[in-house]
Amino acid sequence: MRVNVGDVVQAGQVLATFAPETVKAALAQARASLLEAEANAAEAHANAERARTLATTGALSAAQIAQYQTSAQTADARVAAARASYDAQRLQLGFTEVRAPDSGVISARSATVGAVLGAGTELFRMVRRGRLEWRAEVTSAELGRIQPGARVEVTAASGAQLEGKVRMVGPTVDPQTRNGLVYVDLPATAGNGLPAKAGMFARGEFLLGSSPALTVPQQAVVVREAFSYVFVPGPPEGPAGERRVAQRKVQTGRRVGNQVEITGGLQPGEAVVAQGAGFLNDRDLVRVVPAADGSAQKPPQAQDLPGLAATK
């Protein structure tokens, strides 16, 4: 055994060797048979050549001359058979060394020293060129939206963030789960410092595209009686600059992180209450304070706001 689990190997590197004594003996026997066949062929060709020179003298009959020529051709065939046997034994000698088909990292080893293995027995497993594949289970309703080449953000169980690309969408769906497989190629990593391991659970998001949207912070949206509202401050009133807020009904769309898409009820550039909106009612009096000031106290009959978030 030349390598172990976790070793980085190169293409063509010897991983393990079988005992070659028996194969070497068979190769020597095949070589001897080839040399014998070549010697017999040389003798047969010499006899056939002499027979051809005596054809005009009448010392040999035509049948005898044809027999010598046939013997020469038979000897050539025996040489070809012996050479093929010799080549086969040379191949067998090459099979006594197990070589890496490609560069990569050895991920599993089932071979042991002294074992007698049959043909087709698995000896090693390797991660070729540090490449891994994420097989994502996607519902059949979503499979049609995913196309080869789409970007994917994969989060492994270890917390590692990887960016992959869809290689293929599975042609079938599991009849039990109604999920299909999407094959995602992950970036190759040199050496054995793989951020994700084979067999590890992972989740991911398919980046199907983007479009501009009007968004507000999630804290600015208040859900009451199954409807969504935001509070829009009015013009300043009084010497302290207090403002009265107006409760406005809006329609929401997508949610990405801390941002909520507003599809209706609000215009770009309007200011909304960014925090504390859940404690407000329509026509409440509030005072606007800078967003970085977290020490402001609430005055009587007023709500302090950490700041105003402009829609974007």
GUTIMI-442451 format. One record per residue: residue in three letters; x, y, z of N, C-alpha, C, O in turn. Coordinates in steps of 0.1 Angstrom, whole numbers, padded with zeros to 4 digits, always signed. Example, Ala and Ser with C-alpha at 12.3 -4.5 7.8 and 13.67 -1.06 7.14 Angstrom:
2
ALA+0132-0057+0078+0123-0045+0078+0132-0033+0078+0142-0033+0085 SER+0128-0022+0071+0137-0011+0071+0129+0000+0079+0134+0011+0080 
END
This chain:
312
MET+0008-0012+0000+0000+0000+0000+0009+0012+0000+0018+0014+0008 ARG+0007+0021-0010+0015+0033-0011+0008+0046-0005+0015+0056-0003 VAL-0005+0046-0004-0012+0058+0000-0022+0054+0011-0026+0043+0013 ASN-0027+0065+0018-0038+0063+0028-0048+0073+0026-0047+0082+0017 VAL-0059+0072+0034-0070+0082+0033-0065+0096+0036-0058+0098+0046 GLY-0069+0105+0028-0065+0119+0030-0053+0123+0022-0050+0135+0021 ASP-0046+0114+0016-0034+0117+0008-0038+0124-0005-0047+0120-0012 VAL-0030+0133-0009-0031+0140-0022-0023+0133-0032-0011+0131-0030 VAL-0029+0128-0043-0022+0120-0053-0023+0127-0067-0031+0136-0069 GLN-0013+0124-0075-0013+0129-0089-0017+0118-0099-0016+0106-0096 ALA-0021+0122-0111-0025+0113-0121-0013+0104-0125-0002+0109-0127 GLY-0015+0091-0125-0005+0081-0128+0003+0076-0116+0012+0068-0117 GLN+0001+0082-0104+0008+0078-0092+0004+0064-0088-0007+0060-0088 VAL+0014+0056-0084+0011+0042-0079+0005+0043-0065+0010+0048-0056 LEU-0007+0036-0064-0014+0036-0052-0012+0023-0044-0011+0023-0032 ALA-0011+0012-0051-0008-0001-0045-0002-0010-0055-0004-0008-0067 THR+0004-0021-0051+0010-0031-0060+0006-0045-0056+0004-0048-0044 PHE+0004-0053-0066+0001-0068-0063+0015-0075-0065+0024-0071-0071 ALA+0015-0087-0058+0027-0095-0059+0029-0099-0074+0021-0106-0080 PRO+0041-0096-0080+0042-0098-0095+0050-0111-0098+0052-0113-0110 GLU+0054-0119-0089+0062-0130-0092+0055-0140-0102+0062-0144-0112 THR+0043-0143-0100+0036-0153-0109+0035-0147-0123+0037-0154-0133 VAL+0031-0134-0124+0030-0128-0137+0043-0127-0144+0044-0129-0156 LYS+0054-0124-0136+0067-0123-0143+0071-0137-0148+0077-0138-0159 ALA+0068-0148-0141+0071-0161-0146+0064-0164-0159+0069-0170-0168 ALA+0051-0161-0159+0043-0163-0171+0048-0155-0182+0048-0159-0194 LEU+0053-0143-0179+0058-0134-0190+0071-0140-0196+0073-0140-0208 ALA+0080-0146-0187+0092-0152-0192+0089-0164-0201+0095-0167-0211 GLN+0079-0172-0197+0075-0184-0205+0069-0179-0218+0072-0185-0228 ALA+0061-0169-0218+0056-0164-0231+0067-0158-0240+0066-0160-0252 ARG+0077-0152-0234+0088-0147-0242+0096-0159-0248+0100-0159-0260 ALA+0098-0169-0240+0105-0181-0246+0097-0188-0257+0103-0192-0267 SER+0084-0188-0255+0076-0194-0266+0076-0185-0279+0076-0191-0290 LEU+0077-0172-0277+0078-0164-0289+0092-0166-0296+0092-0167-0308 LEU+0103-0167-0288+0116-0169-0295+0116-0183-0302+0121-0184-0313 GLU+0110-0193-0296+0109-0206-0302+0101-0205-0315+0105-0211-0325 ALA+0090-0198-0315+0082-0197-0327+0089-0189-0338+0088-0193-0350 GLU+0096-0179-0334+0104-0171-0344+0115-0180-0350+0118-0179-0362 ALA+0122-0188-0342+0132-0197-0348+0126-0207-0357+0131-0210-0368 ASN+0115-0213-0354+0108-0223-0363+0103-0216-0375+0104-0222-0386 ALA+0099-0203-0374+0095-0196-0386+0106-0193-0395+0105-0194-0408 ALA+0118-0190-0390+0130-0187-0398+0134-0200-0405+0137-0199-0417 GLU+0134-0211-0399+0137-0224-0405+0127-0227-0416+0131-0232-0427 ALA+0114-0225-0413+0104-0228-0423+0105-0220-0436+0104-0224-0447 HIS+0109-0207-0434+0111-0198-0445+0123-0202-0453+0123-0201-0466 ALA+0134-0206-0447+0146-0211-0454+0143-0223-0462+0147-0224-0474 ASN+0135-0233-0457+0131-0245-0464+0123-0241-0476+0124-0247-0487 ALA+0113-0232-0474+0105-0228-0485+0113-0221-0496+0110-0223-0508 GLU+0123-0213-0492+0131-0206-0502+0139-0216-0510+0141-0215-0523 ARG+0145-0226-0504+0153-0236-0511+0144-0244-0520+0148-0248-0531 ALA+0131-0247-0516+0122-0255-0524+0119-0247-0537+0117-0253-0548 ARG+0118-0234-0536+0115-0226-0548+0126-0226-0557+0124-0225-0569 THR+0138-0226-0552+0150-0226-0561+0151-0239-0569+0157-0240-0580 LEU+0146-0250-0563+0146-0263-0569+0134-0266-0578+0133-0277-0584 ALA+0125-0257-0579+0113-0259-0587+0116-0261-0602+0109-0269-0608 THR+0126-0255-0607+0129-0256-0621+0137-0269-0625+0138-0273-0636 THR+0143-0274-0614+0152-0286-0617+0144-0299-0617+0148-0309-0622 GLY+0132-0299-0611+0124-0311-0611+0127-0320-0600+0122-0331-0599 ALA+0136-0316-0590+0140-0324-0579+0128-0326-0569+0127-0336-0562 LEU+0120-0316-0568+0108-0317-0560+0095-0315-0568+0095-0307-0578 SER+0085-0322-0563+0072-0320-0570+0066-0307-0566+0069-0301-0556 ALA+0056-0303-0574+0048-0291-0570+0041-0292-0557+0040-0282-0550 ALA+0037-0304-0553+0030-0306-0541+0039-0305-0529+0036-0299-0519 GLN+0052-0309-0531+0062-0307-0520+0065-0293-0518+0067-0288-0507 ILE+0067-0286-0529+0070-0271-0528+0059-0264-0521+0061-0255-0513 ALA+0046-0267-0525+0035-0260-0518+0034-0264-0503+0030-0255-0495 GLN+0038-0276-0500+0038-0280-0486+0048-0271-0478+0046-0267-0467 TYR+0060-0269-0484+0070-0261-0477+0065-0246-0475+0067-0240-0465 GLN+0059-0241-0485+0053-0227-0484+0042-0227-0474+0041-0217-0466 THR+0034-0237-0473+0023-0237-0463+0029-0238-0449+0024-0232-0440 SER+0040-0246-0448+0047-0247-0434+0052-0233-0430+0052-0230-0418 ALA+0057-0225-0440+0063-0212-0436+0051-0203-0432+0053-0195-0422 GLN+0040-0203-0439+0029-0195-0435+0023-0199-0421+0019-0191-0413 THR+0023-0212-0418+0019-0217-0405+0028-0213-0394+0024-0209-0383 ALA+0041-0212-0397+0051-0208-0387+0049-0193-0384+0050-0189-0373 ASP+0045-0185-0395+0043-0171-0392+0031-0169-0383+0030-0160-0375 ALA+0020-0177-0386+0008-0176-0377+0012-0180-0363+0006-0173-0353 ARG+0020-0190-0361+0024-0193-0347+0032-0182-0340+0031-0180-0328 VAL+0040-0175-0348+0048-0164-0343+0038-0153-0338+0040-0147-0328 ALA+0028-0150-0346+0018-0140-0343+0011-0143-0330+0008-0135-0322 ALA+0007-0156-0329+0000-0161-0317+0009-0160-0305+0004-0156-0294 ALA+0022-0163-0306+0031-0163-0295+0033-0148-0291+0034-0145-0279 ARG+0034-0139-0301+0036-0125-0298+0024-0119-0291+0025-0111-0281 ALA+0012-0123-0295+0000-0118-0288-0001-0123-0273-0005-0116-0264 SER+0003-0136-0271+0004-0141-0258+0014-0133-0249+0012-0130-0237 TYR+0025-0130-0255+0036-0122-0248+0031-0108-0245+0033-0104-0233 ASP+0024-0102-0254+0018-0089-0251+0008-0089-0240+0007-0080-0232 ALA+0000-0100-0240-0010-0101-0230-0004-0102-0216-0009-0097-0206 GLN+0007-0110-0215+0014-0111-0202+0020-0098-0198+0021-0095-0186 ARG+0025-0091-0208+0031-0078-0204+0020-0068-0198+0022-0061-0189 LEU+0008-0069-0204-0003-0061-0198-0006-0066-0184-0009-0058-0175 GLN-0006-0079-0182-0009-0084-0169+0001-0079-0159-0002-0076-0147 LEU+0014-0078-0163+0024-0073-0154+0021-0058-0151+0024-0054-0139 GLY+0016-0051-0161+0013-0037-0158+0001-0035-0148+0000-0026-0141 PHE-0008-0046-0148-0019-0045-0139-0015-0048-0125-0024-0046-0116 THR-0003-0052-0122+0001-0054-0108+0003-0041-0101+0006-0041-0089 GLU+0003-0030-0108+0004-0017-0102-0010-0009-0104-0014-0007-0115 VAL-0016-0005-0093-0028+0003-0093-0024+0017-0093-0018+0022-0083 ARG-0027+0024-0104-0024+0038-0105-0036+0047-0105-0047+0043-0108 ALA-0033+0060-0100-0044+0069-0099-0049+0074-0113-0040+0078-0121 PRO-0062+0073-0117-0066+0077-0130-0066+0092-0132-0066+0097-0143 ASP-0066+0100-0120-0066+0114-0121-0060+0120-0108-0058+0112-0099 SER-0057+0133-0108-0052+0139-0096-0064+0141-0086-0075+0143-0091 GLY-0062+0141-0073-0072+0143-0064-0068+0139-0050-0056+0137-0046 VAL-0078+0136-0041-0076+0133-0027-0082+0119-0025-0094+0117-0029 ILE-0075+0110-0018-0080+0097-0015-0091+0099-0004-0087+0104+0007 SER-0103+0095-0006-0114+0097+0004-0118+0084+0011-0124+0085+0022 ALA-0114+0072+0005-0117+0060+0012-0108+0049+0007-0103+0050-0005 ARG-0104+0039+0015-0095+0028+0011-0101+0016+0017-0101+0014+0029 SER-0104+0006+0008-0109-0007+0013-0098-0018+0011-0100-0029+0017 ALA-0087-0015+0004-0077-0025+0002-0068-0026+0015-0066-0016+0022 THR-0064-0038+0018-0055-0041+0029-0043-0049+0024-0044-0056+0014 VAL-0032-0048+0032-0020-0055+0028-0022-0070+0030-0028-0075+0040 GLY-0018-0078+0019-0019-0092+0020-0033-0098+0015-0034-0110+0014 ALA-0042-0089+0011-0055-0094+0007-0054-0100-0007-0046-0095-0015 VAL-0062-0110-0010-0064-0116-0023-0077-0111-0029-0088-0115-0024 LEU-0076-0103-0039-0088-0097-0044-0092-0102-0058-0083-0106-0066 GLY-0105-0102-0060-0109-0107-0073-0111-0095-0083-0110-0083-0079 ALA-0113-0098-0095-0115-0087-0105-0127-0079-0102-0138-0084-0098 GLY-0126-0066-0104-0137-0056-0102-0138-0052-0087-0148-0045-0084 THR-0130-0056-0078-0131-0052-0064-0126-0038-0062-0116-0034-0067 GLU-0134-0030-0055-0131-0016-0052-0119-0016-0042-0119-0022-0032 LEU-0109-0008-0046-0097-0006-0037-0097+0008-0031-0094+0009-0019 PHE-0100+0018-0038-0099+0032-0033-0110+0040-0039-0117+0037-0049 ARG-0113+0051-0032-0122+0061-0037-0115+0074-0036-0107+0077-0026 MET-0117+0083-0045-0110+0096-0045-0119+0107-0050-0128+0105-0058 VAL-0116+0119-0045-0123+0131-0049-0114+0137-0060-0103+0142-0058 ARG-0119+0135-0073-0111+0139-0084-0109+0154-0085-0119+0162-0086 ARG-0096+0159-0085-0093+0173-0086-0100+0181-0076-0102+0193-0078 GLY-0103+0176-0064-0109+0184-0054-0123+0188-0057-0128+0197-0051 ARG-0130+0182-0067-0143+0186-0071-0154+0178-0063-0152+0166-0061 LEU-0164+0185-0059-0176+0179-0053-0188+0183-0060-0189+0193-0068 GLU-0199+0175-0058-0212+0178-0065-0222+0178-0054-0223+0169-0046 TRP-0231+0188-0055-0242+0189-0046-0255+0184-0053-0258+0189-0064 ARG-0261+0174-0047-0273+0169-0053-0285+0174-0045-0288+0169-0034 ALA-0291+0184-0051-0302+0191-0044-0316+0185-0047-0319+0182-0058 GLU-0324+0182-0036-0337+0177-0038-0347+0189-0040-0348+0197-0030 VAL-0353+0191-0051-0361+0202-0054-0375+0197-0057-0377+0186-0064 THR-0386+0203-0053-0399+0199-0055-0402+0200-0070-0396+0208-0078 SER-0411+0191-0075-0414+0190-0089-0420+0204-0094-0419+0207-0106 ALA-0427+0211-0085-0432+0224-0090-0422+0234-0093-0424+0244-0100 GLU-0410+0233-0087-0399+0243-0089-0389+0239-0099-0381+0247-0103 LEU-0389+0226-0103-0379+0221-0113-0379+0229-0126-0368+0231-0131 GLY-0391+0233-0130-0391+0240-0143-0385+0254-0143-0382+0259-0154 ARG-0382+0259-0131-0376+0273-0131-0361+0272-0131-0355+0282-0132 ILE-0356+0260-0129-0341+0259-0128-0336+0254-0141-0340+0244-0147 GLN-0326+0261-0146-0319+0257-0159-0304+0255-0157-0298+0261-0148 PRO-0298+0246-0165-0284+0244-0164-0276+0257-0166-0280+0266-0174 GLY-0266+0259-0158-0258+0271-0158-0262+0281-0147-0255+0291-0145 ALA-0273+0279-0141-0278+0289-0130-0268+0288-0119-0263+0278-0115 ARG-0266+0300-0112-0258+0301-0101-0265+0296-0088-0277+0298-0087 VAL-0257+0290-0079-0263+0285-0067-0254+0289-0055-0242+0288-0056 GLU-0260+0293-0044-0252+0296-0032-0255+0284-0022-0267+0282-0018 VAL-0245+0276-0019-0246+0264-0011-0240+0267+0003-0229+0272+0004 THR-0247+0263+0013-0242+0264+0027-0241+0250+0032-0251+0243+0034 ALA-0229+0246+0035-0226+0232+0041-0230+0232+0055-0232+0242+0062 ALA-0230+0220+0061-0234+0218+0075-0223+0224+0084-0225+0228+0095 SER-0211+0225+0078-0200+0232+0086-0201+0247+0086-0193+0253+0093 GLY-0210+0252+0078-0211+0267+0077-0204+0273+0065-0205+0285+0063 ALA-0196+0265+0058-0189+0269+0047-0198+0274+0036-0208+0267+0033 GLN-0195+0285+0030-0203+0291+0019-0196+0288+0006-0184+0291+0004 LEU-0203+0282-0004-0198+0278-0017-0207+0283-0027-0219+0284-0026 GLU-0201+0287-0039-0209+0291-0050-0207+0281-0061-0196+0279-0066 GLY-0218+0275-0065-0218+0265-0076-0226+0269-0088-0231+0280-0089 LYS-0226+0259-0097-0233+0261-0110-0241+0249-0113-0236+0237-0112 VAL-0253+0250-0118-0262+0239-0121-0256+0232-0133-0254+0238-0144 ARG-0253+0219-0132-0248+0211-0143-0259+0204-0151-0259+0204-0163 MET-0269+0199-0143-0279+0191-0150-0291+0191-0140-0290+0190-0128 VAL-0303+0191-0146-0315+0188-0139-0320+0174-0141-0321+0170-0153 GLY-0322+0167-0131-0325+0152-0132-0338+0150-0141-0347+0158-0140 PRO-0337+0140-0149-0348+0138-0159-0361+0131-0152-0371+0131-0159 THR-0360+0126-0140-0371+0119-0134-0374+0126-0120-0365+0133-0115 VAL-0385+0122-0115-0390+0127-0101-0393+0115-0093-0399+0105-0098 ASP-0389+0115-0081-0392+0104-0072-0407+0103-0069-0413+0112-0065 PRO-0413+0091-0072-0428+0090-0071-0432+0091-0056-0444+0093-0054 GLN-0423+0088-0047-0427+0088-0033-0426+0103-0027-0436+0107-0021 THR-0415+0110-0029-0414+0123-0024-0418+0134-0033-0420+0145-0029 ARG-0420+0131-0046-0423+0141-0056-0412+0151-0058-0414+0163-0062 ASN-0400+0148-0054-0388+0156-0055-0379+0152-0067-0378+0140-0069 GLY-0373+0161-0073-0363+0157-0084-0349+0162-0079-0348+0170-0070 LEU-0339+0156-0085-0325+0159-0082-0320+0170-0092-0322+0169-0104 VAL-0313+0179-0086-0306+0189-0094-0291+0188-0091-0287+0189-0079 TYR-0283+0186-0101-0268+0183-0099-0261+0196-0101-0261+0203-0111 VAL-0254+0200-0090-0247+0213-0089-0232+0211-0088-0228+0204-0078 ASP-0224+0216-0097-0209+0215-0096-0204+0225-0086-0207+0237-0087 LEU-0196+0221-0076-0190+0230-0067-0176+0233-0071-0170+0225-0078 PRO-0170+0244-0067-0157+0248-0071-0146+0238-0066-0148+0233-0054 ALA-0136+0235-0074-0125+0226-0069-0117+0234-0059-0114+0246-0060 THR-0111+0226-0050-0102+0231-0040-0090+0223-0040-0090+0210-0040 ALA-0078+0229-0041-0065+0222-0041-0062+0216-0028-0066+0221-0017 GLY-0055+0204-0029-0051+0197-0017-0063+0190-0010-0073+0188-0016 ASN-0062+0188+0003-0073+0181+0010-0080+0191+0020-0087+0186+0028 GLY-0078+0204+0018-0085+0213+0026-0099+0217+0020-0102+0228+0017 LEU-0107+0207+0019-0120+0208+0013-0130+0215+0023-0131+0211+0034 PRO-0136+0226+0019-0146+0233+0028-0158+0224+0031-0165+0226+0041 ALA-0161+0215+0022-0173+0206+0023-0168+0192+0021-0158+0190+0013 LYS-0174+0182+0028-0169+0168+0027-0180+0160+0020-0192+0163+0020 ALA-0175+0150+0013-0184+0141+0006-0194+0134+0016-0189+0129+0026 GLY-0207+0134+0013-0217+0129+0021-0223+0138+0031-0232+0135+0039 MET-0218+0151+0032-0222+0161+0041-0236+0166+0037-0238+0168+0025 PHE-0245+0169+0046-0257+0176+0043-0255+0190+0040-0246+0197+0046 ALA-0262+0196+0030-0260+0210+0027-0274+0215+0022-0282+0208+0017 ARG-0275+0228+0023-0287+0235+0018-0282+0246+0009-0271+0251+0010 GLY-0291+0250+0000-0287+0261-0010-0298+0269-0015-0310+0265-0013 GLU-0295+0279-0022-0304+0288-0029-0300+0289-0043-0289+0292-0047 PHE-0310+0288-0052-0308+0289-0066-0311+0304-0070-0321+0309-0067 LEU-0301+0310-0076-0302+0324-0080-0308+0325-0094-0301+0323-0104 LEU-0321+0326-0095-0329+0326-0107-0329+0339-0115-0334+0340-0126 GLY-0324+0350-0109-0324+0363-0115-0328+0374-0105-0330+0371-0093 SER-0328+0386-0109-0331+0397-0100-0338+0408-0108-0338+0408-0120 SER-0345+0416-0101-0353+0427-0107-0354+0438-0096-0354+0436-0084 PRO-0355+0451-0101-0356+0462-0091-0369+0462-0083-0379+0457-0089 ALA-0368+0466-0071-0380+0466-0062-0379+0477-0053-0368+0482-0049 LEU-0391+0481-0048-0392+0491-0038-0393+0484-0024-0402+0476-0022 THR-0383+0487-0015-0382+0479-0003-0382+0488+0009-0378+0500+0008 VAL-0386+0483+0021-0385+0490+0033-0380+0480+0044-0381+0468+0041 PRO-0374+0484+0055-0370+0474+0065-0382+0466+0070-0393+0471+0071 GLN-0379+0454+0074-0390+0445+0079-0397+0451+0091-0409+0449+0093 GLN-0389+0458+0100-0396+0464+0112-0405+0475+0109-0414+0479+0117 ALA-0405+0480+0097-0414+0491+0093-0428+0486+0089-0437+0494+0088 VAL-0429+0474+0087-0442+0468+0082-0449+0462+0094-0444+0454+0101 VAL-0462+0466+0096-0470+0462+0107-0482+0454+0101-0489+0459+0093 VAL-0484+0442+0106-0495+0434+0101-0506+0435+0111-0505+0431+0123 ARG-0518+0440+0107-0530+0441+0116-0542+0436+0108-0545+0441+0097 GLU-0549+0427+0114-0561+0421+0108-0558+0416+0094-0566+0419+0084 ALA-0547+0409+0092-0543+0403+0080-0539+0413+0069-0538+0409+0057 PHE-0538+0426+0072-0533+0435+0062-0520+0441+0067-0517+0442+0079 SER-0512+0446+0057-0499+0452+0060-0500+0467+0060-0506+0473+0051 TYR-0493+0474+0070-0494+0488+0070-0480+0493+0073-0471+0486+0079 VAL-0477+0506+0069-0465+0513+0073-0470+0527+0078-0482+0531+0075 PHE-0462+0533+0086-0465+0546+0091-0456+0557+0085-0444+0556+0085 VAL-0463+0567+0079-0456+0578+0071-0457+0590+0080-0468+0595+0082 PRO-0446+0596+0084-0447+0609+0092-0451+0621+0083-0447+0622+0071 GLY-0459+0630+0089-0463+0642+0082-0453+0653+0085-0442+0651+0089 PRO-0457+0665+0081-0449+0677+0083-0447+0680+0098-0455+0676+0106 PRO-0436+0687+0102-0434+0690+0116-0445+0699+0121-0451+0707+0114 GLU-0448+0697+0134-0458+0705+0141-0452+0709+0155-0446+0701+0161 GLY-0455+0721+0159-0451+0725+0172-0436+0729+0173-0429+0727+0163 PRO-0432+0735+0184-0418+0741+0185-0408+0730+0185-0396+0732+0181 ALA-0411+0718+0190-0401+0707+0191-0400+0699+0179-0392+0690+0178 GLY-0408+0702+0169-0407+0695+0156-0413+0681+0156-0410+0673+0148 GLU-0424+0679+0165-0430+0666+0164-0438+0665+0151-0442+0674+0145 ARG-0441+0653+0148-0449+0649+0136-0460+0639+0139-0458+0631+0148 ARG-0470+0640+0132-0481+0630+0133-0479+0620+0122-0477+0624+0110 VAL-0481+0607+0125-0479+0597+0115-0492+0593+0110-0503+0593+0117 ALA-0492+0589+0097-0504+0584+0091-0502+0569+0088-0492+0565+0082 GLN-0512+0561+0092-0512+0547+0089-0516+0544+0075-0527+0548+0070 ARG-0507+0538+0067-0510+0536+0053-0510+0521+0049-0500+0514+0053 LYS-0520+0516+0043-0521+0502+0039-0512+0500+0026-0513+0508+0017 VAL-0504+0489+0026-0495+0486+0015-0497+0472+0011-0502+0464+0019 GLN-0492+0469-0001-0491+0455-0005-0477+0450-0005-0468+0458-0011 THR-0474+0439+0000-0460+0434+0001-0458+0423-0009-0467+0416-0013 GLY-0445+0421-0012-0441+0410-0021-0430+0402-0015-0432+0395-0005 ARG-0419+0401-0022-0408+0393-0018-0401+0398-0005-0402+0410-0002 ARG-0395+0388+0002-0387+0392+0014-0373+0386+0012-0371+0374+0009 VAL-0363+0395+0013-0349+0391+0012-0342+0397+0024-0340+0409+0025 GLY-0338+0388+0033-0331+0393+0045-0340+0402+0053-0351+0397+0057 ASN-0335+0414+0056-0343+0423+0065-0352+0433+0056-0357+0442+0062 GLN-0353+0430+0043-0360+0440+0035-0373+0433+0030-0373+0421+0027 VAL-0383+0441+0029-0396+0436+0024-0400+0445+0012-0399+0457+0012 GLU-0404+0438+0001-0408+0445-0011-0422+0451-0010-0431+0444-0005 ILE-0423+0463-0014-0436+0470-0014-0441+0471-0028-0434+0478-0037 THR-0452+0465-0031-0457+0464-0045-0468+0475-0048-0472+0477-0059 GLY-0473+0481-0037-0484+0491-0039-0486+0498-0026-0484+0493-0015 GLY-0491+0511-0027-0494+0519-0015-0483+0528-0011-0486+0536-0001 LEU-0472+0528-0017-0461+0536-0012-0453+0541-0025-0451+0533-0034 GLN-0448+0553-0025-0441+0559-0036-0426+0559-0032-0422+0561-0021 PRO-0417+0557-0042-0403+0558-0040-0399+0572-0034-0404+0582-0039 GLY-0391+0572-0024-0386+0585-0018-0394+0588-0006-0389+0597+0002 GLU-0405+0582-0003-0413+0586+0009-0406+0580+0022-0400+0569+0021 ALA-0407+0588+0033-0401+0583+0045-0411+0575+0053-0423+0578+0053 VAL-0406+0564+0060-0415+0556+0068-0408+0554+0081-0396+0556+0083 VAL-0416+0550+0091-0410+0547+0105-0403+0534+0104-0408+0524+0099 ALA-0390+0535+0108-0381+0523+0106-0382+0513+0118-0382+0501+0115 GLN-0384+0518+0130-0384+0510+0142-0395+0515+0151-0398+0527+0152 GLY-0401+0505+0159-0411+0509+0168-0425+0511+0162-0434+0516+0168 ALA-0426+0507+0149-0439+0509+0142-0450+0501+0149-0462+0505+0148 GLY-0447+0490+0155-0458+0482+0161-0464+0488+0173-0475+0484+0177 PHE-0459+0499+0179-0464+0506+0190-0472+0518+0186-0478+0525+0195 LEU-0473+0521+0173-0480+0533+0169-0494+0530+0164-0498+0519+0160 ASN-0502+0541+0164-0515+0541+0158-0516+0553+0149-0508+0562+0150 ASP-0527+0553+0141-0529+0565+0132-0530+0578+0140-0538+0578+0150 ARG-0523+0588+0135-0524+0601+0140-0516+0603+0153-0518+0613+0161 ASP-0508+0593+0157-0499+0594+0169-0489+0605+0166-0484+0607+0155 LEU-0485+0612+0177-0475+0622+0176-0461+0616+0180-0459+0609+0190 VAL-0451+0618+0171-0438+0613+0173-0428+0624+0171-0430+0634+0166 ARG-0416+0621+0176-0404+0630+0174-0393+0622+0168-0390+0611+0172 VAL-0388+0628+0158-0377+0621+0150-0364+0624+0156-0360+0636+0159 VAL-0356+0614+0159-0342+0615+0164-0333+0608+0155-0337+0600+0147 PRO-0320+0612+0155-0310+0606+0146-0309+0590+0149-0311+0586+0160 ALA-0306+0583+0138-0305+0569+0140-0294+0564+0149-0296+0554+0155 ALA-0283+0572+0149-0272+0567+0158-0274+0571+0173-0266+0566+0181 ASP-0285+0579+0176-0287+0583+0190-0296+0573+0196-0308+0573+0194 GLY-0290+0564+0205-0299+0554+0211-0302+0558+0226-0307+0549+0233 SER-0298+0570+0230-0300+0574+0244-0312+0583+0246-0315+0587+0258 ALA-0319+0587+0236-0330+0596+0237-0342+0590+0245-0345+0578+0244 GLN-0348+0598+0254-0359+0593+0262-0372+0597+0256-0373+0607+0248 LYS-0382+0589+0259-0395+0591+0253-0402+0602+0260-0404+0601+0272 PRO-0406+0613+0254-0414+0624+0261-0428+0619+0263-0433+0610+0256 PRO-0435+0626+0271-0449+0622+0273-0457+0624+0260-0455+0633+0252 GLN-0467+0614+0258-0476+0614+0247-0468+0615+0234-0473+0621+0224 ALA-0457+0609+0233-0449+0609+0220-0441+0596+0219-0439+0589+0229 GLN-0438+0592+0207-0430+0581+0205-0416+0585+0199-0416+0593+0189 ASP-0405+0580+0204-0392+0583+0199-0389+0573+0187-0392+0561+0189 LEU-0384+0579+0176-0380+0570+0165-0365+0571+0164-0359+0582+0164 PRO-0358+0559+0162-0344+0559+0160-0340+0566+0147-0328+0570+0145 GLY-0349+0568+0138-0346+0575+0125-0357+0572+0115-0366+0564+0118 LEU-0355+0577+0103-0364+0575+0093-0357+0567+0082-0346+0571+0078 ALA-0363+0557+0077-0357+0549+0066-0364+0553+0053-0376+0550+0051 ALA-0357+0558+0044-0362+0562+0031-0364+0549+0022-0355+0541+0022 THR-0375+0548+0015-0377+0536+0007-0367+0537-0005-0363+0548-0009 LYS-0363+0526-0010-0353+0526-0021-0357+0515-0031-0350+0513-0041 
END
